[in-house]
Amino acid sequence: MDQIYIPKNRSGFRVGNYVVIKPIETQKNIEKPYFYSIKNLEPIKTRIVDEIFKTINKTVEKYNNIIITGSFLDEGFNFNDIDILLITEDKISTNKLRETIKELTGAETHIILLNNQTLIAGLATDPLYQTMLSKCISKKRLIYNIKRRIDYKILDLHLLKSKTLIDNFDILDGAEKYYLARNMVAIFLYIQHKKISKEIIDHELVKLFHLQSINEIKKNMLDKNLFLKEYKIVYDETFNLIMKSIKHGSK
């Protein structure tokens, strides 16, 4: 058992009084992070989140919020990196900050700088922004009353990224295929005014491509001919929905 020694000449309590022993720094008011759509997070990940928040707090003078998102928040330890959104109005060099976080956590990090205006615009028009923030940990409470605004021309540009999977199937790894397929399905759902979250998109991927589980994409275990045949159908349908909407919008 660890022992703690206190002087005999003490004031404030007598022999036999019960006391609570804790580090002085915990006496301060510490902000608890806000968890969104996260039922359970491994204790070691919780400590990593705390270290990230502390490091940014010491390094960055002014910011509005810190948001952690991505596969790091999924159950288990299959993540490749930690995605961090740093909401600030200032221009900040992230190289040193990224290196410091990597030294502390041992994991690669992606730090994306956004100001509030860009974040709000992204949440209003970009399905992947909505997907990112549907499951996240935020240092401060997220209070965004965003009305979805469908910009079909922007969606057309976003969808074009997913065509890469068709043209480069053989050279893409599982993570890249998953990202491109998820991007397409997010747009497919978004343009139909359906709710979007990571879980909803994964469920739709499994259903659309008749998969046993989402890991068939992530682990690069797809039947190329069958998958591409179905992928092209969904891609064309999504593209046609966008084109149809652009024509209606131009009248």
VEXZA-13402 format. One record per residue: residue number from 0; residue in one letter; x, y, z of N, C-alpha, C, O, CB in turn. Coordinates in steps of 0.1 Angstrom, whole numbers. Glycine has a CB too. Example, Ala and Ser with C-alpha at 12.3 -4.5 7.8 and 13.67 -1.06 7.14 Angstrom:
   num   residuo   neast   nnorth     nup   caeast   canorth    caup   ceast   cnorth     cup   oeast   onorth     oup   cbeast   cbnorth    cbup
     0         A     132      -57      78      123       -45      78     132      -33      78     142      -33      85      113       -45      90
     1         S     128      -22      71      137       -11      71     129        0      79     134       11      80      141        -6      57
END
This chain:
   num   residuo   neast   nnorth     nup   caeast   canorth    caup   ceast   cnorth     cup   oeast   onorth     oup   cbeast   cbnorth    cbup
     0         M       8      -12       0        0         0       0       9       12       0      19       13       7      -10         0      12
     1         D       5       22      -8       13        35      -8      10       42       5      -1       42      10        9        44     -21
     2         Q      20       50       9       19        58      22      20       72      19      29       76      10       29        53      32
     3         I      13       80      26       14        95      25      16      100      39       9       97      48        1       101      18
     4         Y      27      108      40       30       114      54      26      128      55      28      136      45       46       113      56
     5         I      20      132      66       16       145      68      22      150      82      24      141      90        0       147      68
     6         P      24      163      83       31       167      96      21      166     108       9      166     107       35       182      95
     7         K      27      164     120       19       162     132      12      175     135       0      175     139       28       158     144
     8         N      18      186     133       12       199     136       3      203     124       8      211     115       23       211     139
     9         R      -9      198     123      -18       200     112     -30      207     117     -34      204     129      -21       187     105
    10         S     -36      215     109      -49       221     113     -60      218     103     -57      214      92      -47       237     114
    11         G     -72      218     107      -83       216      98     -90      202     100    -102      201      97      -78       217      84
    12         F     -83      193     105      -89       180     108     -81      172     119     -70      175     121      -89       171      95
    13         R     -88      163     126      -83       156     137     -79      142     133     -82      137     122      -92       156     149
    14         V     -72      135     142      -68       121     140     -81      113     138     -90      114     146      -60       115     151
    15         G     -82      105     127      -93        96     125    -103      102     115    -112       95     110     -100        94     138
    16         N    -101      115     111     -110       121     101    -107      115      88     -96      111      84     -108       136     101
    17         Y    -118      113      80     -117       108      66    -113      120      57    -118      131      58     -130       101      61
    18         V    -104      117      48     -100       127      38     -99      122      24     -99      110      22      -85       133      42
    19         V    -100      131      14      -98       127       0     -85      132      -5     -82      144      -3     -110       133      -8
    20         I     -77      123     -11      -64       127     -16     -64      127     -31     -67      117     -37      -53       117     -10
    21         K     -61      138     -37      -60       139     -51     -51      150     -56     -48      159     -48      -75       142     -57
    22         P     -46      149     -68      -36       159     -73     -42      173     -72     -54      175     -74      -31       156     -87
    23         I     -33      183     -70      -38       197     -68     -45      201     -81     -55      209     -81      -26       206     -65
    24         E     -39      197     -93      -45       202    -106     -59      198    -108     -67      205    -115      -36       197    -117
    25         T     -64      187    -101      -77       183    -103     -87      191     -94     -99      190     -96      -79       168    -100
    26         Q     -82      200     -86      -90       208     -78     -96      219     -86    -107      225     -83      -82       215     -66
    27         K     -90      222     -98      -95       233    -107    -108      228    -114    -110      215    -114      -84       237    -117
    28         N    -115      237    -119     -127       233    -127    -122      228    -141    -118      236    -149     -137       245    -128
    29         I    -123      215    -143     -119       209    -155    -131      206    -164    -141      200    -160     -111       196    -153
    30         E    -131      211    -177     -142       209    -186    -142      194    -190    -132      189    -194     -140       218    -198
    31         K    -154      189    -189     -156       175    -193    -160      176    -208    -168      184    -212     -167       167    -185
    32         P    -154      167    -216     -157       167    -231    -171      162    -233    -177      156    -224     -147       158    -239
    33         Y    -177      166    -244     -190       162    -248    -190      150    -258    -183      151    -268     -198       174    -254
    34         F    -197      140    -255     -197       128    -264    -210      128    -272    -221      129    -266     -195       115    -255
    35         Y    -208      126    -285     -220       126    -294    -221      112    -301    -211      109    -309     -219       138    -304
    36         S    -231      105    -298     -234        92    -305    -223       82    -302    -220       73    -310     -235        93    -320
    37         I    -217       83    -290     -207        73    -285    -212       67    -273    -212       73    -262     -193        81    -283
    38         K    -215       54    -274     -220        47    -262    -209       43    -253    -211       43    -241     -228        34    -267
    39         N    -197       39    -258     -187        34    -250    -173       37    -257    -172       36    -269     -188        19    -247
    40         L    -164       42    -249     -150        45    -254    -140       38    -244    -141       40    -232     -148        60    -255
    41         E    -131       31    -250     -121        24    -242    -113       35    -233    -110       46    -237     -111        17    -250
    42         P    -110       31    -220     -103        40    -211     -90       46    -217     -88       58    -215     -100        33    -198
    43         I     -83       38    -224      -70        44    -230     -73       54    -240     -65       64    -242      -62        32    -236
    44         K     -84       53    -248      -88        63    -257     -92       76    -250     -90       87    -255      -99        58    -267
    45         T     -99       74    -239     -104        86    -231     -92       93    -227     -92      106    -227     -112        81    -220
    46         R     -81       86    -222      -69        93    -218     -62      100    -229     -57      111    -228      -59        83    -211
    47         I     -62       94    -241      -56       100    -253     -64      113    -256     -57      123    -259      -57        91    -265
    48         V     -77      113    -256      -85       125    -258     -81      136    -248     -80      148    -252     -100       122    -257
    49         D     -80      133    -236      -76       142    -225     -63      149    -228     -61      161    -227      -76       136    -211
    50         E     -53      140    -233      -40       145    -236     -40      154    -248     -33      165    -248      -30       134    -238
    51         I     -48      151    -258      -49       159    -270     -55      173    -266     -50      183    -270      -58       153    -280
    52         F     -66      173    -258      -72       186    -254     -62      194    -246     -61      206    -248      -84       183    -246
    53         K     -55      188    -237      -45       195    -228     -34      201    -237     -30      212    -235      -39       186    -218
    54         T     -29      193    -246      -18       198    -255     -22      209    -263     -14      219    -264      -13       186    -264
    55         I     -33      209    -270      -38       220    -278     -41      232    -269     -38      243    -273      -51       216    -286
    56         N     -46      230    -257      -49       241    -248     -37      248    -244     -37      261    -243      -56       235    -236
    57         K     -25      241    -243      -13       247    -239      -6      254    -251       1      264    -250       -3       237    -233
    58         T      -8      248    -263       -1       253    -275      -8      264    -283      -1      273    -288        2       241    -284
    59         V     -21      263    -284      -29       272    -292     -35      283    -283     -42      280    -274      -40       265    -300
    60         E     -31      295    -286      -36       306    -277     -51      309    -278     -57      310    -267      -29       319    -281
    61         K     -56      309    -290      -71       312    -291     -77      302    -301     -72      300    -312      -73       326    -296
    62         Y     -88      296    -296      -96       287    -305    -110      286    -300    -113      290    -288      -89       272    -305
    63         N    -119      282    -309     -133       281    -305    -137      267    -300    -145      266    -291     -142       285    -317
    64         N    -131      257    -306     -135       244    -302    -125      234    -307    -117      236    -317     -149       240    -307
    65         I    -124      222    -301     -116       210    -306    -126      199    -308    -133      195    -298     -104       207    -296
    66         I    -126      193    -319     -135       181    -322    -127      169    -327    -119      171    -337     -146       185    -332
    67         I    -129      158    -321     -122       146    -325    -132      137    -331    -143      134    -326     -115       139    -313
    68         T    -129      132    -343     -139       124    -351    -132      112    -358    -120      110    -356     -147       132    -361
    69         G    -139      105    -366     -132        95    -374    -132       81    -368    -139       79    -358     -118        99    -378
    70         S    -124       72    -374     -124        58    -370    -118       56    -356    -120       45    -350     -116        50    -380
    71         F    -111       65    -351     -105        65    -337    -117       62    -327    -114       56    -317      -98        78    -333
    72         L    -129       67    -330     -140        66    -320    -147       53    -322    -156       50    -314     -149        77    -322
    73         D    -144       45    -332     -150        32    -333    -145       22    -323    -134       24    -317     -148        26    -348
    74         E    -153       12    -320     -149         2    -310    -137       -6    -315    -136       -9    -327     -161        -8    -308
    75         G    -127       -8    -306     -115       -15    -309    -104       -6    -313    -104        6    -310     -118       -24    -321
    76         F     -93      -12    -319      -81        -4    -321     -77       -6    -336     -65       -8    -339      -70        -9    -312
    77         N     -86       -5    -345      -83        -7    -359     -81        6    -366     -81        7    -379      -95       -14    -366
    78         F     -80       17    -359      -78        30    -365     -64       32    -369     -55       27    -363      -83        42    -355
    79         N     -62       40    -380      -48        43    -385     -43       57    -380     -31       59    -380      -48        42    -400
    80         D     -53       65    -377      -49        79    -373     -60       85    -365     -71       79    -363      -45        88    -385
    81         I     -58       97    -360      -68       104    -352     -71      117    -360     -62      125    -363      -62       108    -338
    82         D     -84      119    -363      -88       131    -370     -93      142    -360    -101      140    -352     -100       127    -380
    83         I     -86      153    -361      -89       164    -352     -94      177    -360     -86      181    -369      -77       168    -343
    84         L    -105      182    -357     -110       195    -362    -107      206    -352    -112      205    -341     -125       195    -366
    85         L     -98      215    -356      -95       226    -347    -102      239    -352     -99      244    -363      -80       229    -346
    86         I    -112      243    -345     -121       254    -349    -115      267    -344    -115      270    -332     -136       253    -344
    87         T    -109      275    -353     -103       288    -348    -103      298    -360    -104      294    -371      -88       285    -345
    88         E    -103      311    -356     -103       321    -366     -88      325    -370     -86      333    -379     -110       334    -361
    89         D     -79      320    -363      -65       323    -365     -58      313    -374     -62      302    -375      -57       324    -352
    90         K     -48      318    -381      -39       309    -389     -29      303    -380     -21      310    -374      -33       317    -401
    91         I     -28      290    -380      -19       283    -371     -11      272    -379     -17      265    -387      -27       276    -359
    92         S       2      271    -376       10       261    -382       8      248    -374      10      248    -361       25       265    -382
    93         T       3      238    -380        0       225    -373      11      215    -372       9      205    -366      -13       219    -379
    94         N      22      218    -379       33       207    -380      38      203    -366      39      192    -363       44       212    -388
    95         K      42      213    -358       47       211    -345      37      204    -336      40      195    -328       53       224    -339
    96         L      25      209    -337       14       204    -328      11      190    -332       9      181    -323        1       212    -330
    97         R      11      186    -345        9       173    -349      20      163    -344      17      152    -339        8       172    -364
    98         E      33      168    -344       44       160    -339      43      158    -324      46      147    -319       57       167    -343
    99         T      39      168    -317       37       167    -302      27      157    -298      29      149    -289       34       181    -296
   100         I      15      158    -305        5       148    -303       9      134    -306       5      124    -299       -8       152    -310
   101         K      16      132    -317       21       119    -320      31      113    -310      30      102    -307       28       119    -334
   102         E      39      122    -304       48       118    -294      41      113    -281      45      103    -275       58       129    -290
   103         L      30      120    -278       22       117    -266      14      104    -268      12       96    -259       13       128    -263
   104         T       8      103    -280       -2        92    -282       4       80    -290      -2       69    -289      -14        98    -290
   105         G      14       83    -298       20        72    -306      12       70    -319      15       61    -327       20        59    -299
   106         A       2       79    -322       -6        77    -334      -5       89    -343      -3      100    -339      -21        76    -330
   107         E      -6       87    -356       -6        97    -366     -19      106    -364     -29      100    -360       -5        92    -380
   108         T     -18      119    -366      -29       127    -365     -31      136    -377     -22      140    -384      -28       136    -353
   109         H     -44      138    -381      -48       147    -391     -54      159    -384     -65      158    -377      -57       141    -402
   110         I     -49      171    -385      -54       183    -379     -60      192    -390     -52      196    -399      -44       191    -371
   111         I     -73      194    -390      -79       202    -400     -84      215    -393     -91      216    -384      -92       195    -406
   112         L     -78      227    -399      -82       240    -393     -94      245    -400     -95      245    -413      -70       250    -395
   113         L    -104      249    -393     -116       255    -398    -121      267    -390    -119      266    -378     -128       244    -399
   114         N    -126      277    -396     -132       287    -388    -147      284    -387    -152      275    -394     -130       302    -395
   115         N    -154      291    -379     -168       288    -376    -177      289    -389    -186      281    -391     -174       297    -366
   116         Q    -174      299    -397     -182       302    -409    -180      290    -419    -190      286    -425     -177       315    -416
   117         T    -168      285    -420     -166       274    -429    -172      261    -424    -178      253    -432     -151       271    -431
   118         L    -172      259    -411     -178       247    -405    -193      248    -407    -199      237    -411     -175       246    -390
   119         I    -199      259    -405     -214       260    -406    -218      258    -421    -228      251    -423     -218       274    -401
   120         A    -210      264    -430     -213       262    -444    -212      248    -448    -220      243    -456     -204       271    -453
   121         G    -202      241    -443     -200       227    -446    -211      218    -441    -216      209    -447     -187       222    -440
   122         L    -215      221    -428     -226       213    -423    -240      215    -430    -248      207    -430     -228       217    -408
   123         A    -241      227    -436     -253       230    -444    -254      224    -458    -264      221    -463     -255       245    -445
   124         T    -242      221    -464     -242       217    -478    -234      204    -481    -236      198    -491     -235       228    -486
   125         D    -226      200    -471     -217       188    -474    -221      176    -465    -220      177    -453     -202       192    -472
   126         P    -225      165    -471     -229       154    -463    -218      148    -455    -221      142    -444     -234       143    -472
   127         L    -205      149    -459     -194       143    -452    -192      151    -439    -187      146    -429     -182       143    -460
   128         Y    -194      164    -439     -193       172    -427    -204      167    -417    -201      165    -405     -196       187    -429
   129         Q    -216      165    -421     -226       159    -413    -223      146    -407    -225      142    -396     -240       159    -420
   130         T    -216      138    -416     -212       124    -411    -202      125    -401    -202      118    -391     -207       116    -423
   131         M    -192      134    -402     -181       136    -393    -186      139    -379    -182      134    -369     -171       146    -397
   132         L    -196      149    -379     -200       154    -366    -212      146    -360    -217      149    -349     -204       168    -367
   133         S    -217      136    -368     -227       127    -362    -222      119    -351    -229      114    -343     -233       119    -374
   134         K    -208      116    -351     -202       108    -341    -189      115    -338    -179      114    -346     -200        93    -345
   135         C    -188      121    -326     -175       129    -323    -174      132    -308    -184      129    -301     -175       142    -331
   136         I    -163      136    -304     -160       141    -291    -156      156    -292    -147      159    -300     -149       133    -283
   137         S    -163      165    -285     -160       179    -286    -156      185    -272    -162      181    -262     -173       186    -291
   138         K    -146      193    -272     -142       200    -260    -153      209    -254    -155      209    -242     -129       208    -262
   139         K    -160      216    -263     -171       224    -259    -184      219    -266    -183      212    -276     -168       239    -263
   140         R    -195      223    -260     -208       218    -265    -210      223    -279    -207      235    -283     -219       223    -256
   141         L    -215      214    -288     -218       218    -302    -232      224    -302    -242      217    -299     -217       206    -311
   142         I    -234      236    -306     -247       242    -307    -248      248    -321    -245      260    -323     -249       254    -296
   143         Y    -253      240    -330     -255       244    -344    -269      241    -348    -273      229    -349     -245       237    -353
   144         N    -277      251    -351     -290       249    -356    -290      251    -371    -293      262    -376     -301       259    -349
   145         I    -285      241    -378     -282       242    -392    -294      237    -401    -299      226    -399     -270       234    -396
   146         K    -298      245    -411     -308       240    -420    -301      235    -432    -292      241    -438     -318       252    -424
   147         R    -304      223    -436     -298       216    -448    -301      224    -460    -312      227    -463     -302       202    -449
   148         R    -290      227    -468     -292       235    -480    -285      227    -491    -272      226    -491     -286       249    -479
   149         I    -292      221    -500     -286       212    -510    -281      220    -522    -289      226    -529     -297       202    -515
   150         D    -268      221    -524     -262       227    -535    -258      216    -545    -248      210    -543     -250       236    -531
   151         Y    -266      214    -555     -263       203    -564    -250      203    -572    -244      193    -575     -275       202    -574
   152         K    -246      215    -575     -233       217    -582    -221      212    -573    -212      206    -577     -231       231    -586
   153         I    -222      216    -560     -212       211    -550    -212      196    -549    -202      190    -549     -214       218    -537
   154         L    -224      191    -548     -226       176    -547    -220      169    -559    -214      158    -558     -240       172    -545
   155         D    -222      175    -571     -216       169    -583    -201      168    -582    -195      159    -587     -220       178    -596
   156         L    -195      179    -577     -180       179    -575    -176      168    -565    -166      162    -567     -175       193    -571
   157         H    -183      167    -554     -180       157    -544    -181      143    -550    -173      134    -547     -189       159    -532
   158         L    -192      141    -558     -194       128    -563    -183      124    -573    -179      112    -574     -207       127    -571
   159         L    -177      133    -580     -167       130    -590    -155      123    -583    -148      115    -589     -162       143    -596
   160         K    -152      126    -570     -142       119    -563    -144      104    -563    -134       97    -564     -141       125    -548
   161         S    -156      100    -561     -159        86    -560    -158       78    -573    -158       66    -573     -173        84    -554
   162         K    -157       85    -584     -155        79    -597    -141       72    -597    -138       63    -605     -156        89    -608
   163         T    -132       77    -588     -118        72    -587    -118       57    -584    -109       50    -589     -110        80    -577
   164         L    -128       53    -577     -129        39    -573    -131       30    -585    -125       19    -587     -140        36    -563
   165         I    -139       35    -595     -142        27    -607    -129       26    -615    -126       15    -621     -153        33    -615
   166         D    -122       37    -617     -111        38    -626     -98       32    -620     -89       28    -627     -108        52    -629
   167         N     -97       31    -606      -85        26    -600     -87       15    -590     -80       15    -580      -78        38    -593
   168         F     -97        7    -592     -100        -3    -582     -88      -12    -578     -87      -14    -566     -111       -13    -588
   169         D     -80      -16    -587      -69       -25    -584     -58      -19    -576     -51      -27    -569      -63       -30    -597
   170         I     -56       -6    -577      -45         0    -569     -49        6    -556     -41       11    -549      -38        10    -578
   171         L     -62        7    -553      -67        12    -541     -67        2    -530     -70      -10    -532      -81        19    -543
   172         D     -64        6    -518      -65        -3    -506     -79       -3    -500     -87        5    -505      -54         0    -495
   173         G     -81      -11    -490      -95       -12    -485    -100        1    -479    -111        5    -480      -95       -22    -474
   174         A     -91        8    -472      -95        21    -465     -99       31    -476    -108       39    -474      -83        26    -457
   175         E     -91       32    -487      -94        41    -497    -108       38    -504    -116       47    -507      -83        42    -508
   176         K    -110       25    -507     -123        21    -513    -134       24    -504    -145       29    -508     -122         6    -516
   177         Y    -132       22    -491     -143        25    -481    -146       40    -481    -158       44    -481     -139        20    -467
   178         Y    -136       48    -481     -138        63    -481    -146       67    -494    -155       75    -492     -125        70    -480
   179         L    -142       62    -505     -148        66    -518    -163       61    -519    -172       68    -524     -140        62    -530
   180         A    -165       49    -515     -178        43    -515    -187       50    -505    -199       53    -507     -178        28    -512
   181         R    -182       53    -493     -189        61    -483    -193       75    -487    -204       79    -485     -181        61    -470
   182         N    -184       81    -494     -186        94    -500    -198       94    -509    -207      102    -509     -174       100    -507
   183         M    -198       84    -518     -209        83    -528    -223       80    -521    -233       86    -524     -206        72    -538
   184         V    -223       71    -512     -235        67    -505    -240       78    -497    -253       80    -495     -233        54    -497
   185         A    -231       86    -490     -236        98    -483    -243      108    -491    -253      113    -487     -223       105    -476
   186         I    -238      110    -504     -244       119    -513    -258      113    -518    -268      120    -519     -235       122    -525
   187         F    -258      100    -520     -270        93    -525    -281       95    -514    -293       97    -518     -267        78    -527
   188         L    -278       94    -501     -288        95    -491    -292      110    -489    -303      114    -487     -283        90    -478
   189         Y    -281      118    -490     -283       133    -487    -293      139    -497    -301      147    -493     -270       140    -487
   190         I    -291      136    -510     -299       142    -520    -313      137    -520    -322      144    -525     -293       139    -534
   191         Q    -316      126    -513     -329       122    -511    -335      127    -497    -346      122    -493     -330       106    -511
   192         H    -328      136    -491     -332       142    -478    -333      132    -467    -342      134    -458     -346       149    -480
   193         K    -325      122    -467     -325       112    -457    -315      115    -446    -305      123    -449     -322        98    -463
   194         K    -317      110    -434     -308       112    -423    -294      106    -426    -294       95    -432     -314       107    -410
   195         I    -284      112    -421     -270       107    -424    -262      106    -411    -262      115    -402     -263       117    -433
   196         S    -256       94    -409     -246        92    -399    -237       81    -403    -240       75    -413     -253        88    -385
   197         K    -226       79    -397     -217        69    -401    -223       55    -401    -222       47    -410     -204        68    -392
   198         E    -231       52    -390     -238        39    -389    -248       37    -400    -249       27    -406     -245        38    -375
   199         I    -256       48    -403     -266        47    -414    -259       45    -428    -264       36    -435     -274        60    -415
   200         I    -248       52    -430     -241        50    -443    -235       35    -444    -236       29    -454     -230        60    -444
   201         D    -229       31    -433     -224        17    -433    -235        7    -436    -233       -3    -443     -217        14    -420
   202         H    -246        9    -429     -257         0    -431    -262        0    -446    -265      -11    -452     -269         3    -422
   203         E    -262       12    -452     -266        13    -466    -256        7    -475    -260        1    -485     -268        28    -469
   204         L    -243        8    -472     -233         2    -480    -235      -14    -480    -234      -20    -491     -219         5    -475
   205         V    -237      -19    -469     -239       -34    -468    -251      -38    -476    -251      -48    -483     -241       -38    -453
   206         K    -262      -30    -475     -274       -34    -482    -273      -32    -497    -277      -41    -505     -286       -25    -477
   207         L    -267      -21    -501     -266       -18    -516    -257      -28    -523    -260      -32    -534     -261        -4    -518
   208         F    -246      -32    -516     -236       -41    -523    -237      -55    -518    -228      -63    -521     -223       -35    -521
   209         H    -247      -59    -511     -250       -72    -506    -237      -78    -500    -233      -89    -503     -254       -81    -519
   210         L    -233      -71    -489     -221       -75    -482    -225      -83    -469    -236      -81    -464     -212       -63    -479
   211         Q    -216      -91    -465     -218       -98    -452    -216      -88    -441    -223      -88    -431     -208      -110    -450
   212         S    -205      -79    -442     -203       -69    -433    -195      -58    -440    -189      -60    -451     -195       -74    -420
   213         I    -194      -46    -433     -186       -35    -439    -171      -38    -440    -164      -32    -448     -188       -23    -430
   214         N    -167      -48    -433     -152       -52    -433    -148      -57    -447    -136      -58    -450     -149       -62    -422
   215         E    -158      -62    -454     -154       -67    -468    -148      -56    -476    -140      -58    -485     -167       -72    -475
   216         I    -153      -43    -474     -147       -32    -481    -134      -28    -474    -124      -26    -480     -157       -20    -482
   217         K    -135      -26    -461     -123       -21    -453    -111      -30    -454    -100      -25    -454     -127       -19    -439
   218         K    -113      -43    -455     -102       -53    -456     -99      -57    -470     -92      -67    -472     -105       -65    -447
   219         N    -105      -50    -479     -102       -52    -494    -105      -67    -498     -97      -73    -504      -88       -49    -497
   220         M    -117      -72    -494     -121       -86    -497    -132      -86    -507    -140      -96    -507     -125       -93    -484
   221         L    -133      -76    -516     -145       -75    -525    -143      -84    -537    -132      -86    -542     -147       -61    -529
   222         D    -154      -89    -543     -154       -95    -556    -154      -83    -566    -165      -77    -567     -166      -105    -558
   223         K    -143      -81    -573     -142       -69    -582    -153      -68    -591    -160      -57    -592     -129       -70    -589
   224         N    -156      -78    -600     -166       -77    -610    -180      -74    -605    -187      -66    -610     -166       -89    -619
   225         L    -184      -82    -595     -197       -80    -589    -198      -66    -582    -208      -59    -584     -200       -91    -579
   226         F    -188      -62    -574     -189       -50    -567    -189      -38    -577    -198      -29    -575     -177       -48    -558
   227         L    -181      -38    -587     -180       -27    -596    -193      -26    -604    -198      -15    -608     -169       -28    -606
   228         K    -199      -37    -608     -212       -37    -615    -223      -29    -607    -230      -21    -612     -217       -51    -618
   229         E    -223      -33    -594     -233       -27    -585    -230      -12    -582    -238       -3    -581     -235       -35    -572
   230         Y    -217      -10    -580     -212         4    -577    -215       13    -588    -220       25    -586     -196         4    -575
   231         K    -213        9    -601     -216        18    -612    -231       21    -613    -235       32    -617     -212        11    -625
   232         I    -240       12    -609     -254        14    -609    -258       25    -599    -265       34    -602     -262         1    -606
   233         V    -252       24    -587     -255        34    -576    -249       47    -580    -255       58    -578     -249        29    -563
   234         Y    -237       47    -586     -230        60    -590    -239       67    -601    -241       79    -599     -216        57    -596
   235         D    -243       59    -611     -251        65    -621    -264       71    -616    -269       81    -620     -254        55    -633
   236         E    -271       63    -607     -283        68    -601    -281       81    -593    -290       90    -594     -289        57    -592
   237         T    -271       81    -586     -268        93    -578    -265      105    -587    -270      116    -585     -256        91    -569
   238         F    -257      103    -597     -254       113    -607    -267      118    -614    -268      130    -616     -244       108    -618
   239         N    -275      109    -618     -288       113    -625    -297      121    -616    -304      130    -620     -295       101    -629
   240         L    -297      118    -603     -305       125    -593    -300      140    -592    -307      149    -591     -305       119    -579
   241         I    -287      141    -592     -280       154    -591    -284      162    -604    -288      174    -603     -265       153    -589
   242         M    -282      156    -616     -284       163    -628    -299      167    -630    -302      178    -634     -280       154    -640
   243         K    -308      158    -625     -322       161    -626    -325      173    -617    -333      182    -621     -330       149    -622
   244         S    -319      174    -606     -322       185    -596    -316      198    -601    -322      208    -599     -316       181    -582
   245         I    -304      197    -608     -298       209    -613    -307      215    -624    -309      227    -625     -284       206    -619
   246         K    -313      207    -633     -322       211    -643    -334      218    -638    -339      228    -643     -326       200    -653
   247         H    -340      212    -627     -352       218    -621    -348      231    -614    -356      240    -615     -358       208    -611
   248         G    -336      231    -609     -332       244    -602    -329      255    -611    -330      267    -607     -320       241    -593
   249         S    -326      252    -624     -322       263    -633    -334      269    -640    -333      279    -646     -313       257    -643
   250         K    -346      263    -638     -358       268    -644    -363      281    -637    -373      287    -641     -369       258    -645
END
